[in-house]
Amino acid sequence: MSILSFHEDSYENSRDHGTCYTIEPTDEVPVGGRVFVDMAEHTVPGDGEYGRRPKIVFRFFGLSVHGRWLGAPVSTAAFYPSWSDHQPGMAMLCLGEPGHLVVEVGRLLSDQPSHIEQAVRTVLVALSHRFLTDLRVAQYRQTEAAQRCDRASRAQELAEMRKDIARLRYRHARSAADAADALLAAVRTKTGS
């Protein structure tokens, strides 16, 4: 296994459930720079079922591989459970669920020579395994689920309010229509038509 040298600066990345790693080049993995790691989710389709699973977004700053400066590319790594229809990646266990990790190095790195792409992929896999087995994943999923619940609750309250307004408008319109019918009937009776 390749030896990767990095240390975490969790206070550098101000996003919730995110962190920052400073990567030091080694002989085995000649990758250096800083990377902000942020949690996200993606929808996983399977045999008639869908589920939300963790995804990581890597934002590099000052990335260099084999001494070659590559700038600030963005990469992702997504976890797919075993039951999903997605093409398999590297086997892993995330929050007790077996599945596989699919790494996308991104547009800026996919055009690089294969040894550079492979070195970055090694870093992404190592950081993904560290990050996806961390408590932050469970905390992030709990936070996102709570936010989705809040949004659904507000949408339901808004729908009920709109329904109440529509019901009130209908009652007013029905009252106006009934009054107009009564007025027409009264005028017809008086005029004899």
Backbone as CSV, one residue per row, in Angstrom:
resi,resn,N_x,N_y,N_z,CA_x,CA_y,CA_z,C_x,C_y,C_z
1,MET,0.837,-1.187,0.000,0.000,0.000,0.000,0.873,1.237,0.000
2,SER,0.469,2.237,-0.748,1.214,3.485,-0.836,1.110,4.248,0.472
3,ILE,2.208,4.885,0.834,2.224,5.656,2.076,1.960,7.111,1.725
4,LEU,0.894,7.646,2.292,0.468,9.018,2.044,0.740,9.834,3.296
5,SER,1.286,11.022,3.109,1.578,11.894,4.248,0.642,13.100,4.195
6,PHE,-0.213,13.227,5.214,-1.116,14.375,5.270,-1.469,14.656,6.718
7,HIS,-1.911,15.869,6.979,-2.457,16.195,8.293,-3.713,17.037,8.090
8,GLU,-4.594,16.925,9.063,-5.899,17.558,8.977,-5.893,18.898,9.693
9,ASP,-6.497,19.887,9.042,-6.711,21.219,9.622,-8.215,21.468,9.596
10,SER,-8.928,20.889,10.549,-10.391,20.910,10.497,-10.984,22.312,10.593
11,TYR,-10.241,23.279,11.116,-10.793,24.630,11.273,-10.565,25.508,10.045
12,GLU,-9.807,25.045,9.080,-9.553,25.818,7.863,-10.775,25.864,6.953
13,ASN,-11.538,24.782,6.908,-12.728,24.706,6.062,-13.935,25.057,6.925
14,SER,-14.589,26.166,6.593,-15.687,26.642,7.438,-17.025,25.973,7.136
15,ARG,-17.083,25.116,6.116,-18.356,24.458,5.795,-18.669,23.398,6.836
16,ASP,-19.966,23.243,7.119,-20.393,22.225,8.069,-19.964,20.851,7.575
17,HIS,-19.467,20.041,8.466,-19.068,18.668,8.184,-17.940,18.579,7.156
18,GLY,-17.184,19.632,6.980,-16.064,19.625,6.053,-14.749,19.693,6.811
19,THR,-13.664,19.529,6.093,-12.346,19.626,6.692,-11.352,20.024,5.620
20,CYS,-10.115,20.210,6.018,-9.039,20.547,5.102,-7.854,19.648,5.420
21,TYR,-7.233,19.122,4.388,-6.023,18.319,4.554,-4.876,19.004,3.831
22,THR,-3.715,19.011,4.473,-2.486,19.427,3.818,-1.731,18.148,3.489
23,ILE,-1.434,17.969,2.210,-0.790,16.746,1.737,0.672,17.051,1.447
24,GLU,1.545,16.219,1.997,2.980,16.358,1.773,3.435,15.264,0.817
25,PRO,4.211,15.617,-0.219,4.679,14.592,-1.151,5.631,13.604,-0.473
26,THR,5.518,12.354,-0.839,6.445,11.313,-0.377,7.019,10.624,-1.613
27,ASP,7.984,9.734,-1.403,8.547,8.992,-2.533,7.491,8.093,-3.167
28,GLU,6.614,7.514,-2.331,5.587,6.599,-2.841,4.429,7.337,-3.502
29,VAL,4.039,8.476,-2.907,2.917,9.262,-3.436,3.396,10.714,-3.561
30,PRO,3.890,11.086,-4.746,4.469,12.427,-4.931,3.420,13.508,-5.190
31,VAL,2.456,13.613,-4.281,1.367,14.588,-4.413,1.457,15.566,-3.258
32,GLY,1.332,16.853,-3.561,1.373,17.864,-2.523,0.305,18.917,-2.753
33,GLY,-0.026,19.627,-1.701,-1.005,20.708,-1.805,-2.011,20.634,-0.673
34,ARG,-3.031,21.454,-0.780,-4.113,21.465,0.205,-5.392,21.057,-0.502
35,VAL,-6.265,20.413,0.262,-7.545,20.012,-0.304,-8.639,20.232,0.732
36,PHE,-9.682,20.926,0.314,-10.883,21.066,1.130,-11.786,19.896,0.794
37,VAL,-12.273,19.236,1.803,-13.128,18.067,1.635,-14.496,18.401,2.227
38,ASP,-15.525,18.313,1.385,-16.885,18.653,1.810,-17.823,17.490,1.564
39,MET,-18.764,17.329,2.477,-19.780,16.281,2.345,-20.877,16.743,1.403
40,ALA,-21.436,15.762,0.712,-22.611,15.977,-0.136,-23.362,14.651,-0.157
41,GLU,-24.465,14.610,-0.850,-25.216,13.369,-1.032,-25.549,13.217,-2.505
42,HIS,-25.779,11.994,-2.909,-26.248,11.727,-4.258,-27.320,10.653,-4.179
43,THR,-28.164,10.617,-5.193,-29.257,9.648,-5.232,-28.790,8.418,-5.982
44,VAL,-29.010,7.272,-5.369,-28.570,6.001,-5.938,-29.787,5.208,-6.387
45,PRO,-29.916,4.972,-7.710,-31.013,4.125,-8.189,-30.642,2.647,-8.082
46,GLY,-31.624,1.828,-7.816,-31.418,0.379,-7.743,-32.639,-0.327,-8.257
47,ASP,-32.844,-1.551,-7.847,-33.986,-2.348,-8.288,-35.289,-1.733,-7.793
48,GLY,-35.741,-0.687,-8.460,-37.000,-0.053,-8.111,-36.952,0.793,-6.851
49,GLU,-35.792,0.920,-6.243,-35.693,1.746,-5.042,-34.595,2.790,-5.224
50,TYR,-34.737,3.876,-4.503,-33.757,4.945,-4.546,-33.308,5.225,-3.125
51,GLY,-32.066,5.602,-2.997,-31.565,5.949,-1.678,-30.544,7.061,-1.787
52,ARG,-30.379,7.815,-0.745,-29.378,8.881,-0.699,-28.156,8.331,0.014
53,ARG,-27.012,8.545,-0.586,-25.762,8.047,-0.025,-24.716,9.153,-0.062
54,PRO,-23.655,9.012,0.744,-22.649,10.070,0.832,-21.803,10.216,-0.431
55,LYS,-21.435,11.456,-0.652,-20.542,11.821,-1.740,-19.587,12.869,-1.175
56,ILE,-18.366,12.838,-1.624,-17.368,13.797,-1.146,-16.925,14.656,-2.314
57,VAL,-16.797,15.950,-2.059,-16.268,16.874,-3.057,-14.899,17.343,-2.567
58,PHE,-13.888,17.151,-3.407,-12.512,17.551,-3.101,-12.184,18.792,-3.918
59,ARG,-11.839,19.864,-3.243,-11.405,21.091,-3.911,-9.936,21.313,-3.581
60,PHE,-9.077,21.098,-4.559,-7.632,21.226,-4.353,-7.192,22.670,-4.517
61,PHE,-6.140,23.032,-3.771,-5.507,24.341,-3.884,-4.011,24.113,-3.944
62,GLY,-3.380,24.563,-5.007,-1.937,24.397,-5.145,-1.519,22.952,-5.300
63,LEU,-2.303,22.163,-6.021,-1.990,20.750,-6.220,-0.759,20.601,-7.107
64,SER,0.167,19.766,-6.667,1.317,19.430,-7.502,1.536,17.923,-7.433
65,VAL,1.898,17.343,-8.572,2.168,15.916,-8.665,3.483,15.758,-9.414
66,HIS,4.433,15.029,-8.804,5.775,14.865,-9.387,6.386,16.230,-9.691
67,GLY,6.121,17.217,-8.817,6.658,18.550,-8.997,5.951,19.372,-10.065
68,ARG,4.941,18.822,-10.686,4.185,19.524,-11.738,2.973,20.202,-11.100
69,TRP,2.891,21.527,-11.235,1.799,22.283,-10.625,0.538,22.089,-11.453
70,LEU,-0.562,21.702,-10.800,-1.820,21.427,-11.488,-2.947,22.377,-11.093
71,GLY,-2.667,23.321,-10.222,-3.660,24.338,-9.900,-4.696,23.898,-8.890
72,ALA,-5.971,24.144,-9.234,-7.065,23.947,-8.296,-8.184,23.092,-8.899
73,PRO,-7.925,21.830,-9.167,-8.987,20.980,-9.725,-10.004,20.566,-8.671
74,VAL,-11.145,20.090,-9.145,-12.206,19.578,-8.277,-12.446,18.121,-8.648
75,SER,-12.499,17.262,-7.634,-12.750,15.831,-7.844,-13.863,15.387,-6.904
76,THR,-14.414,14.203,-7.157,-15.455,13.659,-6.287,-15.213,12.176,-6.032
77,ALA,-15.798,11.716,-4.956,-15.825,10.286,-4.643,-17.211,10.012,-4.075
78,ALA,-17.865,9.009,-4.620,-19.234,8.699,-4.197,-19.320,7.250,-3.761
79,PHE,-20.096,7.020,-2.703,-20.322,5.665,-2.213,-21.596,5.117,-2.841
80,TYR,-21.513,3.907,-3.376,-22.664,3.204,-3.936,-22.854,1.898,-3.179
81,PRO,-24.029,1.652,-2.616,-24.250,0.394,-1.895,-24.244,-0.797,-2.863
82,SER,-24.043,-1.964,-2.319,-23.951,-3.177,-3.136,-25.191,-3.412,-3.977
83,TRP,-26.378,-3.018,-3.489,-27.623,-3.273,-4.213,-27.837,-2.341,-5.402
84,SER,-27.014,-1.316,-5.552,-27.240,-0.344,-6.629,-26.846,-0.927,-7.982
85,ASP,-27.368,-0.298,-9.023,-27.086,-0.729,-10.393,-25.828,-0.094,-10.966
86,HIS,-25.136,0.707,-10.184,-23.961,1.423,-10.676,-22.794,0.458,-10.885
87,GLN,-21.958,0.785,-11.858,-20.769,-0.034,-12.106,-19.889,-0.016,-10.858
88,PRO,-19.355,-1.161,-10.490,-18.577,-1.211,-9.249,-17.282,-0.412,-9.321
89,GLY,-16.872,0.035,-8.169,-15.591,0.710,-8.008,-14.798,-0.091,-6.989
90,MET,-14.103,0.608,-6.111,-13.304,-0.045,-5.090,-14.200,-0.441,-3.909
91,ALA,-14.090,-1.691,-3.461,-14.928,-2.186,-2.361,-14.633,-1.413,-1.081
92,MET,-15.698,-1.101,-0.339,-15.543,-0.448,0.969,-16.812,-0.615,1.791
93,LEU,-16.692,-0.296,3.052,-17.804,-0.354,3.989,-18.022,1.067,4.494
94,CYS,-19.252,1.580,4.367,-19.559,2.937,4.813,-20.748,2.871,5.761
95,LEU,-20.553,3.281,6.991,-21.589,3.248,8.025,-22.189,1.840,8.152
96,GLY,-21.334,0.830,8.033,-21.765,-0.554,8.186,-22.397,-1.150,6.948
97,GLU,-22.507,-0.381,5.862,-23.142,-0.866,4.642,-22.071,-1.223,3.614
98,PRO,-22.115,-2.450,3.089,-21.126,-2.811,2.063,-21.470,-2.140,0.740
99,GLY,-20.440,-1.809,-0.001,-20.629,-1.177,-1.296,-19.310,-0.910,-1.961
100,HIS,-19.284,0.131,-2.761,-18.049,0.460,-3.453,-17.916,1.970,-3.630
101,LEU,-16.682,2.390,-3.751,-16.331,3.794,-3.888,-16.014,4.072,-5.358
102,VAL,-16.650,5.076,-5.912,-16.403,5.471,-7.292,-15.762,6.858,-7.264
103,VAL,-14.540,6.943,-7.780,-13.771,8.185,-7.761,-13.770,8.796,-9.157
104,GLU,-14.092,10.076,-9.224,-14.016,10.848,-10.472,-12.953,11.922,-10.262
105,VAL,-11.859,11.836,-11.006,-10.774,12.798,-10.794,-11.113,14.183,-11.315
106,GLY,-12.067,14.292,-12.205,-12.484,15.594,-12.697,-11.861,15.946,-14.034
107,ARG,-12.438,16.944,-14.650,-12.049,17.341,-16.003,-10.593,17.793,-16.097
108,LEU,-10.134,18.597,-15.143,-8.769,19.128,-15.218,-7.707,18.044,-15.054
109,LEU,-8.034,16.976,-14.343,-7.042,15.925,-14.124,-7.160,14.775,-15.106
110,SER,-8.322,14.610,-15.725,-8.497,13.477,-16.638,-7.683,13.649,-17.920
111,ASP,-7.238,14.871,-18.199,-6.415,15.121,-19.385,-4.920,14.963,-19.111
112,GLN,-4.552,14.677,-17.880,-3.148,14.546,-17.498,-2.627,13.139,-17.834
113,PRO,-1.309,12.970,-17.879,-0.751,11.628,-18.089,-1.241,10.655,-17.013
114,SER,-1.269,9.378,-17.356,-1.863,8.373,-16.462,-1.156,8.291,-15.112
115,HIS,0.166,8.489,-15.043,0.857,8.396,-13.749,0.444,9.534,-12.818
116,ILE,0.121,10.691,-13.375,-0.346,11.820,-12.555,-1.768,11.543,-12.071
117,GLU,-2.612,11.092,-12.983,-3.988,10.769,-12.600,-4.017,9.672,-11.543
118,GLN,-3.165,8.662,-11.682,-3.134,7.564,-10.714,-2.650,8.043,-9.344
119,ALA,-1.676,8.946,-9.316,-1.184,9.476,-8.037,-2.292,10.245,-7.316
120,VAL,-3.046,11.062,-8.062,-4.152,11.813,-7.460,-5.246,10.850,-7.019
121,ARG,-5.525,9.842,-7.818,-6.544,8.844,-7.464,-6.166,8.136,-6.147
122,THR,-4.873,7.840,-5.961,-4.411,7.223,-4.714,-4.733,8.109,-3.518
123,VAL,-4.502,9.416,-3.668,-4.805,10.370,-2.596,-6.305,10.410,-2.338
124,LEU,-7.091,10.472,-3.408,-8.550,10.552,-3.256,-9.111,9.318,-2.549
125,VAL,-8.616,8.153,-2.896,-9.093,6.919,-2.259,-8.720,6.901,-0.781
126,ALA,-7.476,7.271,-0.466,-7.041,7.267,0.938,-7.861,8.252,1.770
127,LEU,-8.046,9.462,1.257,-8.824,10.456,2.005,-10.299,10.061,2.085
128,SER,-10.821,9.442,1.029,-12.219,8.995,1.040,-12.444,7.937,2.103
129,HIS,-11.534,6.973,2.180,-11.682,5.929,3.195,-11.620,6.522,4.596
130,ARG,-10.752,7.490,4.796,-10.668,8.134,6.115,-11.945,8.930,6.396
131,PHE,-12.403,9.677,5.420,-13.527,10.576,5.620,-14.863,9.842,5.695
132,LEU,-15.075,8.849,4.849,-16.362,8.143,4.812,-16.555,7.165,5.969
133,THR,-15.543,6.941,6.752,-15.689,6.093,7.932,-15.674,6.947,9.198
134,ASP,-15.828,8.238,9.023,-15.783,9.205,10.114,-17.200,9.480,10.615
135,LEU,-17.308,9.972,11.835,-18.591,10.342,12.435,-19.299,11.430,11.636
136,ARG,-18.528,12.248,10.906,-19.118,13.355,10.142,-20.163,12.877,9.140
137,VAL,-19.966,11.686,8.572,-20.922,11.178,7.576,-22.294,10.992,8.226
138,ALA,-22.312,10.349,9.384,-23.585,10.138,10.085,-24.192,11.475,10.508
139,GLN,-23.359,12.396,10.989,-23.856,13.712,11.384,-24.415,14.464,10.188
140,TYR,-23.722,14.392,9.065,-24.191,15.058,7.857,-25.522,14.485,7.401
141,ARG,-25.638,13.163,7.376,-26.889,12.543,6.940,-28.028,12.915,7.873
142,GLN,-27.760,12.984,9.186,-28.794,13.377,10.145,-29.207,14.823,9.904
143,THR,-28.245,15.711,9.681,-28.540,17.119,9.427,-29.342,17.286,8.146
144,GLU,-28.921,16.610,7.078,-29.636,16.705,5.799,-31.052,16.149,5.908
145,ALA,-31.218,15.030,6.612,-32.554,14.444,6.785,-33.446,15.395,7.578
146,ALA,-32.900,16.023,8.610,-33.675,16.979,9.402,-34.067,18.186,8.549
147,GLN,-33.155,18.665,7.706,-33.471,19.797,6.839,-34.534,19.430,5.807
148,ARG,-34.441,18.211,5.239,-35.468,17.768,4.293,-36.820,17.668,4.982
149,CYS,-36.831,17.193,6.224,-38.069,17.090,6.995,-38.652,18.484,7.242
150,ASP,-37.799,19.446,7.593,-38.261,20.824,7.806,-38.841,21.411,6.520
151,ARG,-38.153,21.197,5.399,-38.654,21.726,4.122,-39.997,21.095,3.766
152,ALA,-40.127,19.786,3.988,-41.393,19.097,3.687,-42.501,19.606,4.599
153,SER,-42.180,19.847,5.861,-43.170,20.365,6.805,-43.633,21.761,6.388
154,ARG,-42.692,22.616,6.001,-43.061,23.967,5.546,-43.892,23.902,4.271
155,ALA,-43.526,22.990,3.361,-44.300,22.842,2.119,-45.716,22.376,2.426
156,GLN,-45.855,21.467,3.396,-47.184,20.987,3.776,-47.989,22.120,4.406
157,GLU,-47.369,22.896,5.285,-48.067,24.031,5.899,-48.494,25.046,4.844
158,LEU,-47.613,25.301,3.874,-47.939,26.233,2.801,-49.094,25.692,1.955
159,ALA,-49.078,24.401,1.660,-50.167,23.796,0.880,-51.487,23.879,1.642
160,GLU,-51.452,23.633,2.946,-52.671,23.742,3.754,-53.177,25.180,3.798
161,MET,-52.240,26.130,3.896,-52.633,27.536,3.909,-53.267,27.925,2.573
162,ARG,-52.658,27.476,1.469,-53.220,27.766,0.153,-54.597,27.108,-0.008
163,LYS,-54.738,25.916,0.528,-56.035,25.227,0.465,-57.078,26.004,1.263
164,ASP,-56.707,26.492,2.455,-57.623,27.297,3.265,-58.013,28.583,2.529
165,ILE,-57.028,29.230,1.886,-57.311,30.457,1.138,-58.244,30.159,-0.031
166,ALA,-57.985,29.067,-0.731,-58.852,28.688,-1.865,-60.257,28.378,-1.383
167,ARG,-60.373,27.690,-0.232,-61.689,27.373,0.327,-62.428,28.664,0.697
168,LEU,-61.731,29.621,1.289,-62.323,30.906,1.661,-62.748,31.690,0.414
169,ARG,-61.891,31.702,-0.602,-62.255,32.384,-1.854,-63.485,31.742,-2.493
170,TYR,-63.536,30.410,-2.443,-64.695,29.724,-3.008,-65.963,30.099,-2.239
171,ARG,-65.897,30.122,-0.891,-67.067,30.498,-0.100,-67.525,31.914,-0.439
172,HIS,-66.575,32.850,-0.578,-66.932,34.230,-0.931,-67.537,34.285,-2.333
173,ALA,-66.928,33.545,-3.266,-67.459,33.518,-4.636,-68.839,32.873,-4.659
174,ARG,-69.032,31.795,-3.887,-70.339,31.123,-3.827,-71.389,32.050,-3.225
175,SER,-70.993,32.786,-2.165,-71.928,33.755,-1.546,-72.302,34.841,-2.536
176,ALA,-71.317,35.349,-3.261,-71.586,36.387,-4.259,-72.480,35.836,-5.368
177,ALA,-72.238,34.618,-5.792,-73.064,34.008,-6.841,-74.493,33.787,-6.336
178,ASP,-74.628,33.306,-5.100,-75.969,33.111,-4.525,-76.706,34.445,-4.407
179,ALA,-76.002,35.498,-3.975,-76.620,36.824,-3.858,-77.027,37.338,-5.238
180,ALA,-76.175,37.116,-6.246,-76.503,37.554,-7.604,-77.703,36.781,-8.140
181,ASP,-77.799,35.480,-7.861,-78.956,34.676,-8.279,-80.239,35.188,-7.601
182,ALA,-80.133,35.503,-6.298,-81.293,36.008,-5.555,-81.732,37.367,-6.101
183,LEU,-80.755,38.211,-6.412,-81.068,39.530,-6.973,-81.756,39.384,-8.325
184,LEU,-81.249,38.528,-9.176,-81.856,38.301,-10.480,-83.278,37.772,-10.337
185,ALA,-83.476,36.829,-9.421,-84.817,36.285,-9.197,-85.762,37.361,-8.692
186,ALA,-85.275,38.234,-7.792,-86.111,39.305,-7.250,-86.481,40.307,-8.337
187,VAL,-85.525,40.656,-9.183,-85.791,41.605,-10.257,-86.782,40.999,-11.255
188,ARG,-86.652,39.741,-11.578,-87.575,39.065,-12.496,-88.977,39.051,-11.905
189,THR,-89.075,38.809,-10.600,-90.395,38.760,-9.942,-91.039,40.136,-10.003
190,LYS,-90.307,41.192,-9.747,-90.856,42.549,-9.743,-91.236,42.983,-11.137
191,THR,-90.438,42.608,-12.123,-90.721,43.069,-13.494,-91.670,42.128,-14.204
192,GLY,-91.864,40.973,-13.655,-92.803,40.032,-14.228,-92.226,39.289,-15.425
193,SER,-90.919,39.256,-15.590,-90.352,38.532,-16.738,-89.907,37.168,-16.394
